């Protein structure tokens, strides 16, 4: 059989052909290589050792497991088991439901996800950024930064309970536009109707994507891609009018002073009277000053209208060059499409129309358009208006305070002068771990808000609080004072904790790298999915599996069956048994072992 990468590459190539329909997808589920690839993608997840409604985990995966799954798919006896539902706490004290599928169902869903993604990824809108390869919240925000320049209004889109209200029949009809393989469609139906178990009671699912399913975000994107196409191909063309520069009328006042300066410029170059020439230069400079404080185009011009659109998962934002009445009409049109075509409801209360001088909220950023007419010199020293129409991304008011309150780092957040507190749960940890926890929290928040105009101001404020909270935590640990901790951990200009490595002594400094605003977030700093459409070769685990050699006893006979022994965390191993020592030495969560060795491992545990 072909390797999974080649199959995915061919599927994505065919998907780019207009009107191409896939009628032989189900057969790819018989390809063993897909299950090995799927396992390598999901075994690292924290939930890989978490059980669904059965006893299955990532442990015990092997050839026999793959063959059992494939045989059940061939005769269509495969039936996804109900998801085990638990409730996990939210920040506000409430809980939210979390679905845990069985490990077999996770494997099959991952294979289906790879196949469906290869088909749909080339078809998805460039304005969609959620749950897609090489896209993230940051790519959505960067697009807004680049394309929303000068918009008058924002429409903040909010769909009521989107993930729970996806209509199954509508979703299947959307899939059938490109997938004509009814076996594959029947498998999708099975996942959608699998249901869930809560408090030992089975509940059917009548709408929404599979609970906790790996395939759920992709199906949600396929569903809302219909909305993307509507906005881009119907709503936008029917609304847009004129060109940004051609269609808009030039400001009469601006044109008057501009023409005066053009005439003065000619006279300055031709006059021989030095006094008169100096007077004209002064007049030219005065006119230039006036021009820099006048808008180039007439405000609210009726000759230019435009819609800009960006979506991340079920959140979307629309930028409008037009009037508030235009925004109301656009909102109504989107509401009707979502209701009539996708059986979804646009929230009247949360779908806000906001003027661009005020803040619109999207992906936890405040977004506005600068109307500042102030000037700045360019690299050639020429004064220019740089900020008019400029898209501003900002950290919302209260964000830093929420982080401080959540971690209980200040005695009274409403006090004029904050009194920092230690964090009791960190007192018992090693010094290195304490400082790294604070650093990780700072870096995480900074990496997310690095695009914000006010990131430096806000993050330095948070750093100050966290630094003294960290020092107080260490002081509490040593029954000492902050002043003594500064002396104890001082390392030249900064302070930090020394620790030993194989390369020698190193220092873990308290965060000292600054908080510079970034224009774009580099790919390594964002969470992204792998690109499935470029051949990547086999990863380390796939090579170990294909070697067919027990990593404990060395058995490599052709008739020997191999399985994977999996542990949730390497650091939890004691190193008492040979298999534990082997995993610790290799720093791996997995061992490829023969069935005999795997049984021995479980006897020793």
C-alpha positions in Angstrom: 0.0 0.0 0.0 1.0 3.6 -0.6 2.4 5.6 2.4 -0.1 7.9 4.1 1.9 11.0 3.0 1.6 10.2 -0.7 -2.1 9.4 -0.3 -2.8 12.7 1.4 -0.7 14.6 -1.1 -2.7 13.1 -4.0 -6.0 13.9 -2.3 -5.0 17.5 -1.8 -4.0 17.8 -5.5 -7.3 16.4 -6.6 -9.2 18.7 -4.2 -7.8 21.7 -6.1 -9.7 20.6 -9.3 -12.9 22.5 -9.7 -16.0 20.3 -9.0 -13.9 17.2 -8.2 -15.8 14.6 -6.1 -14.3 11.8 -4.1 -16.0 8.5 -4.4 -13.3 6.0 -3.1 -12.2 7.4 0.3 -13.3 4.6 2.6 -10.6 2.2 1.1 -7.9 4.4 2.6 -9.1 3.3 6.1 -7.7 -0.1 5.3 -4.1 1.4 5.0 -2.1 0.3 8.1 0.3 3.2 7.6 -2.5 5.7 8.4 -3.0 4.2 11.9 0.8 4.3 12.7 0.8 7.9 11.6 -2.3 8.6 13.6 -0.8 7.0 16.7 2.4 9.1 16.4 0.2 12.2 16.4 -2.0 11.5 19.5 0.1 9.4 21.9 2.0 12.5 23.2 -1.3 14.2 24.3 -1.9 14.4 28.0 -5.2 12.5 27.5 -3.5 9.5 25.8 -3.4 7.7 29.2 -7.0 8.7 30.1 -9.6 6.0 29.7 -12.9 6.5 27.9 -15.9 4.2 28.9 -13.6 1.2 28.5 -10.1 0.3 29.7 -8.2 1.4 26.6 -5.3 3.8 26.5 -2.3 4.5 24.2 -0.7 1.4 25.8 -0.8 -1.8 23.8 -1.1 -0.3 20.3 0.3 -2.7 17.7 -0.2 -4.7 14.5 -3.0 -6.8 16.0 -4.8 -3.7 17.2 -4.6 -2.2 13.7 -5.9 -5.4 12.0 -8.8 -5.6 14.4 -9.9 -2.0 13.6 -9.5 -2.5 9.8 -11.5 -5.8 9.8 -14.4 -4.1 11.7 -14.3 -1.2 9.2 -14.3 -3.6 6.2 -17.5 -5.3 7.2 -18.9 -2.0 8.7 -19.3 -3.5 12.1 -17.2 -0.8 13.6 -19.3 1.3 16.0 -17.9 4.2 17.9 -18.6 3.9 21.6 -20.3 6.7 23.6 -18.0 9.4 25.0 -17.3 9.5 28.7 -18.4 13.0 29.9 -16.8 14.7 32.9 -17.0 18.2 34.1 -13.9 20.4 34.6 -13.7 23.7 36.5 -13.8 27.1 34.7 -12.1 30.3 35.7 -15.3 31.8 37.0 -16.0 28.9 39.3 -18.5 27.1 37.0 -17.7 23.9 35.2 -17.7 22.9 31.5 -18.4 19.4 30.1 -15.4 17.5 28.6 -15.9 14.4 26.4 -13.3 11.6 26.5 -13.7 9.1 23.6 -12.2 5.6 23.7 -8.6 5.3 22.3 -9.7 3.2 19.3 -12.3 5.9 18.4 -9.5 8.6 18.7 -7.3 6.6 16.4 -10.1 6.2 13.7 -11.1 9.8 14.1 -7.5 10.9 13.6 -7.2 8.9 10.4 -10.5 10.4 9.1 -9.3 13.9 10.1 -6.2 13.5 8.0 -8.1 12.4 5.0 -10.9 15.0 5.3 -8.3 17.8 6.0 -6.4 16.9 2.8 -9.6 17.3 0.8 -10.9 20.5 2.5 -7.8 22.5 3.4 -7.2 23.7 -0.2 -10.9 24.8 -0.3 -11.0 26.8 2.9 -11.1 30.5 2.9 -7.9 32.5 3.4 -9.9 34.5 6.0 -10.5 31.5 8.2 -7.8 30.9 10.9 -9.1 28.5 13.5 -7.8 24.9 13.8 -5.9 25.0 10.6 -2.3 24.1 9.7 0.1 27.0 10.1 -2.7 29.3 11.3 -3.5 30.7 14.7 -5.1 33.6 16.6 -2.0 35.6 15.7 -2.4 35.1 11.9 -6.0 36.2 12.3 -4.9 39.4 14.2 -2.1 40.1 11.7 -4.6 39.9 8.8 -6.8 42.4 10.6 -3.8 44.6 11.2 -3.0 44.6 7.4 -6.4 44.7 5.9 -8.7 46.6 8.2 -6.9 49.9 7.7 -9.3 52.9 7.7 -12.6 51.0 8.3 -15.4 53.1 9.8 -17.2 50.3 11.7 -16.8 46.9 13.2 -19.4 44.1 13.4 -18.4 41.6 16.2 -20.0 38.3 15.3 -21.3 35.9 18.0 -23.1 32.6 17.1 -25.2 31.2 20.0 -23.8 27.8 21.2 -22.2 27.0 17.8 -20.5 23.7 18.6 -23.6 22.3 20.3 -26.0 23.4 17.6 -24.5 22.1 14.4 -27.3 20.4 12.5 -26.2 16.9 11.6 -28.3 16.7 8.4 -27.0 20.0 7.2 -23.4 19.0 7.9 -23.8 15.7 6.0 -25.3 17.5 3.0 -22.3 19.8 3.0 -19.9 16.8 3.1 -21.8 15.2 0.2 -21.0 18.1 -2.1 -17.4 16.7 -2.4 -17.6 13.2 -0.9 -19.7 10.7 -2.9 -18.5 7.6 -0.9 -21.6 6.6 1.1 -19.5 4.2 3.3 -17.4 7.1 4.4 -20.6 9.2 5.0 -22.1 6.4 7.1 -19.0 6.4 9.3 -19.4 10.2 9.8 -23.0 9.6 10.8 -21.8 7.0 13.4 -19.5 9.5 15.0 -22.1 12.2 15.1 -24.7 9.9 16.7 -22.4 8.1 19.1 -23.8 9.9 22.2 -22.2 10.2 25.6 -22.3 8.7 29.1 -22.6 10.9 32.1 -23.2 9.6 35.6 -23.5 6.1 34.1 -26.4 7.1 32.0 -26.3 7.1 28.2 -27.5 10.2 26.4 -28.1 10.5 22.6 -26.7 13.4 20.6 -29.1 15.1 18.2 -26.9 18.0 17.2 -23.3 19.3 17.5 -19.9 17.8 16.6 -18.7 14.6 18.3 -18.1 15.2 22.0 -14.4 15.6 22.6 -13.7 14.3 19.2 -10.4 14.9 17.3 -12.4 15.4 14.2 -14.8 18.0 15.7 -12.9 21.2 15.0 -12.4 20.2 11.3 -16.1 19.4 10.9 -16.9 22.8 12.5 -14.7 24.5 10.0 -16.3 22.7 7.1 -19.7 23.8 8.4 -18.7 27.5 8.7 -16.9 27.5 5.4 -20.3 27.8 3.9 -20.6 31.1 5.8 -17.1 32.2 4.6 -18.1 31.6 1.0 -21.4 33.5 1.4 -19.6 36.6 2.9 -16.8 36.5 0.3 -18.7 35.5 -2.9 -22.2 37.1 -2.3 -22.3 39.6 0.5 -19.0 41.4 -0.2 -19.5 41.7 -4.1 -23.0 43.1 -3.6 -21.8 45.7 -1.0 -18.4 46.8 -2.2 -18.4 50.0 -4.2 -15.5 51.9 -5.9 -11.8 51.7 -5.1 -10.1 53.0 -2.0 -8.4 55.8 -3.9 -10.4 56.1 -7.1 -13.9 55.9 -5.7 -13.5 58.3 -2.8 -13.9 62.0 -3.2 -10.9 64.1 -2.2 -11.4 66.6 0.6 -12.2 70.0 -0.8 -10.3 71.9 1.9 -7.2 69.6 1.5 -7.3 70.1 -2.3 -7.4 73.9 -1.9 -4.2 74.1 0.1 -2.5 71.4 -1.9 -3.1 73.4 -5.2 -1.8 76.5 -3.5 1.4 74.7 -2.6 1.8 73.3 -6.1 1.6 76.9 -7.5 3.9 78.2 -4.8 6.4 75.5 -5.6 6.7 76.6 -9.2 7.0 80.3 -8.2 9.7 79.5 -5.7 11.8 77.8 -8.3 11.5 80.7 -10.8 11.5 83.9 -8.8 14.8 85.8 -8.5 13.7 88.2 -5.7 15.2 86.6 -2.5 12.8 88.4 -0.1 9.8 87.4 -2.1 11.2 83.9 -2.4 11.6 83.7 1.4 8.0 84.9 1.9 6.7 82.2 -0.4 8.7 79.5 1.4 7.2 80.5 4.7 3.7 80.4 3.2 4.5 77.0 1.7 5.5 75.7 5.1 2.4 77.1 6.8 0.2 75.4 4.1 2.0 72.2 4.6 1.3 72.3 8.3 -2.4 72.8 7.6 -2.4 69.9 5.1 -0.9 67.5 7.7 -3.9 68.2 9.9 -6.6 67.7 7.2 -8.0 64.3 6.1 -7.1 63.5 2.5 -10.6 62.1 1.6 -14.0 63.5 2.4 -15.4 61.7 5.5 -18.3 59.2 5.0 -17.9 59.3 1.2 -20.8 57.6 -0.6 -18.6 56.7 -3.5 -16.6 54.0 -1.7 -17.9 51.1 0.4 -16.1 47.9 1.4 -16.4 44.8 3.7 -13.4 43.1 5.3 -13.8 39.8 7.1 -11.8 37.5 9.4 -13.0 34.4 11.2 -11.4 32.3 13.9 -13.5 29.1 14.7 -17.0 30.5 15.7 -15.8 34.1 16.3 -15.7 36.5 13.4 -15.2 40.2 12.9 -16.3 42.4 10.0 -14.7 45.7 9.1 -17.0 48.1 7.2 -16.3 51.2 5.2 -19.7 52.7 5.2 -22.5 53.9 7.5 -24.0 52.4 10.6 -27.2 51.8 8.5 -25.0 49.7 6.1 -23.8 47.7 9.1 -27.3 47.0 10.3 -28.2 45.7 6.8 -25.1 43.5 6.7 -25.8 42.1 10.2 -29.3 41.2 9.1 -28.1 39.5 5.9 -25.6 37.4 7.9 -28.3 36.6 10.5 -30.7 35.4 7.8 -28.1 33.2 6.0 -27.0 31.5 9.3 -30.6 30.8 10.2 -31.9 29.7 6.8 -28.9 27.8 5.5 -27.0 26.6 8.6 -29.7 26.5 11.2 -27.7 28.7 13.5 -28.6 31.8 15.5 -26.7 35.0 15.5 -26.9 36.5 19.0 -28.6 39.9 18.9 -27.1 40.9 22.3 -23.5 39.9 21.6 -23.3 40.8 17.9 -22.2 44.4 18.4 -21.8 47.2 15.9 -18.9 49.4 17.1 -17.5 52.6 15.6 -13.9 52.3 14.8 -12.9 55.0 17.2 -14.0 52.7 20.0 -12.7 49.3 20.9 -14.1 46.1 19.4 -13.2 42.8 21.1 -11.8 39.9 19.1 -9.7 37.0 20.4 -9.1 38.8 23.7 -7.6 41.9 22.0 -9.1 45.3 21.8 -9.2 46.6 18.2 -9.7 50.2 17.0 -8.7 52.5 14.2 -6.5 55.4 14.9 -7.8 58.8 13.7 -4.6 60.6 14.9 -3.4 63.2 12.4 0.0 63.7 14.2 3.1 63.4 12.0 6.4 61.5 12.3 9.5 61.7 10.2 10.2 58.8 7.8 13.7 57.3 7.2 14.4 60.2 4.8 13.5 62.8 7.4 10.2 63.8 5.7 7.2 64.5 7.9 4.3 62.2 7.1 1.0 61.2 8.7 1.7 57.6 9.8 -1.1 56.9 12.2 -4.4 57.9 10.5 -6.4 54.8 9.6 -3.8 52.6 11.4 -5.2 49.5 13.0 -4.5 49.4 16.7 -4.4 46.1 18.7 -4.3 46.6 22.5 -4.4 44.5 25.6 -7.9 45.1 27.1 -8.3 47.1 30.3 -8.3 44.8 33.3 -6.5 41.8 31.6 -3.4 42.2 33.8 -5.5 42.7 36.9 -7.4 39.5 36.2 -4.1 37.5 36.0 -3.0 39.1 39.3 -6.3 38.3 41.1 -6.4 34.7 39.7 -3.0 33.9 41.1 -3.6 35.9 44.3 -0.4 37.9 44.0 -1.8 41.1 45.5 -3.5 41.7 48.9 -6.0 44.2 47.7 -6.3 44.9 43.9 -8.3 48.1 44.5 -5.7 49.6 46.8 -3.8 52.7 45.6 -0.5 50.9 46.3 -0.4 47.1 45.8 1.0 44.9 48.5 2.4 41.8 46.8 1.7 38.3 48.3 3.6 35.0 48.1 1.9 32.0 46.4 1.5 29.2 49.1 1.2 26.3 46.6 4.7 27.1 45.2 6.5 27.3 48.6 7.3 23.6 48.7 8.9 23.5 45.2 12.6 23.7 44.4 13.9 27.3 43.8 14.5 26.6 40.1 10.9 25.3 39.6 9.5 28.4 41.4 11.3 30.9 39.2 10.5 28.9 36.0 6.8 28.8 36.8 6.7 32.6 37.1 8.8 32.9 33.9 6.6 30.5 32.0 3.5 32.5 33.0 5.1 35.8 31.9 6.4 34.4 28.6 3.0 32.8 27.8 1.1 36.0 28.3 3.7 38.1 26.5 3.9 35.7 23.5 0.1 36.0 23.1 -0.1 39.8 23.5 3.2 40.6 21.7 1.2 42.3 18.8 -0.4 44.8 21.1 0.5 48.5 21.1 0.5 48.6 24.9 2.3 45.3 25.5 5.4 46.9 26.9 3.6 49.1 29.4 1.2 46.3 30.6 3.7 43.5 30.7 6.3 45.6 32.7 3.5 46.3 35.2 2.8 42.5 35.5 6.5 41.7 35.7 6.9 44.1 38.6 4.1 42.4 40.5 5.3 38.8 39.6 8.9 39.6 40.5 8.0 40.7 44.0 5.5 37.9 44.4 8.3 35.4 43.4 10.7 37.0 45.9 8.1 36.8 48.6 7.4 33.1 47.8 11.2 32.4 48.1 11.4 34.5 51.3 8.4 32.6 52.8 10.2 29.3 51.9 13.4 30.3 53.7 11.6 32.2 56.5 13.5 35.3 55.4 12.8 38.7 53.8 12.6 40.0 50.2 15.8 42.1 50.7 17.8 39.1 51.8 16.4 37.1 48.9 17.7 39.8 46.5 21.1 39.5 47.9 21.0 35.6 48.0 20.0 35.2 44.4 21.8 38.3 42.9 23.7 37.3 39.7 25.5 40.4 38.5 23.0 42.9 37.1 20.0 40.5 37.4 19.0 37.8 39.9 18.2 34.1 39.4 18.9 30.5 40.5 22.0 28.5 39.7 21.6 24.9 38.7 23.8 22.1 37.4 23.6 20.5 33.9 25.8 18.0 32.0 27.4 21.1 30.3 28.2 22.7 33.7 26.6 25.3 35.9 23.9 27.5 34.5 21.7 30.3 35.8 17.9 30.6 35.4 17.3 34.3 35.6 14.0 35.9 36.5 12.6 37.1 33.2 14.9 39.8 31.8 14.3 39.8 28.0 11.9 42.7 27.8 8.5 43.1 26.1 9.1 44.5 22.7 6.0 44.8 20.4 6.2 42.5 17.4 4.8 43.0 13.9 4.2 39.3 13.4 4.6 36.2 15.6 7.1 33.8 14.1 5.8 30.3 13.4 7.8 28.6 16.3 6.0 30.8 18.8 2.4 29.8 17.8 0.5 26.6 18.2 0.1 25.1 14.8 -0.8 21.8 13.1 1.7 20.0 10.8 1.5 20.6 7.1 0.1 17.3 5.8 0.4 18.2 2.1 4.2 18.2 1.9 6.0 14.9 2.1 7.7 14.9 5.5 9.2 11.4 5.8 8.8 9.1 8.7 9.2 10.3 12.2 11.3 8.6 14.9 8.4 6.4 16.3 7.3 5.3 12.9 10.9 4.2 12.1 11.1 2.2 15.3 7.8 0.5 14.6 8.8 -0.4 11.0 12.1 -1.8 12.3 10.1 -4.7 14.0 12.6 -5.3 16.8 11.9 -5.5 20.5 13.7 -2.7 22.3 14.0 -4.9 25.4 14.9 -8.4 24.4 16.1 -7.7 20.8 13.7 -10.2 19.2 13.3 -9.4 15.5 11.8 -12.6 14.0 9.4 -12.0 11.1 6.5 -13.8 12.8 6.8 -11.9 16.1 4.1 -9.4 16.9 5.0 -6.1 18.4 3.1 -3.6 20.6 3.9 -0.2 22.1 4.3 0.2 25.9 3.2 3.7 26.8 3.5 5.7 30.0 1.9 9.1 30.7 5.0 10.8 32.1 8.6 9.6 32.0 9.4 11.5 35.2 7.0 9.3 37.2 9.1 6.2 36.5 11.3 5.0 39.4 13.9 3.2 37.4 13.7 0.0 39.5 12.9 -2.4 36.6 15.0 -2.8 33.4 12.1 -1.4 31.2 11.8 1.7 33.4 15.6 2.2 33.3 15.5 1.9 29.4 12.7 4.5 29.1 14.4 6.9 31.5 17.7 6.5 29.6 16.1 7.2 26.3 13.6 9.8 27.7 10.8 8.3 25.8 7.1 7.7 26.7 7.0 4.7 24.4 8.9 1.4 24.0 8.3 -0.9 21.0 8.3 -4.4 22.5 7.2 -7.9 21.6 4.0 -9.2 23.1 5.9 -11.5 25.5 8.0 -8.6 27.0 4.9 -6.4 27.1 3.1 -8.9 29.3 6.1 -9.1 31.6 6.1 -5.4 32.0 2.5 -5.4 33.1 3.2 -8.2 35.6 6.0 -6.0 37.2 3.9 -2.8 37.5 
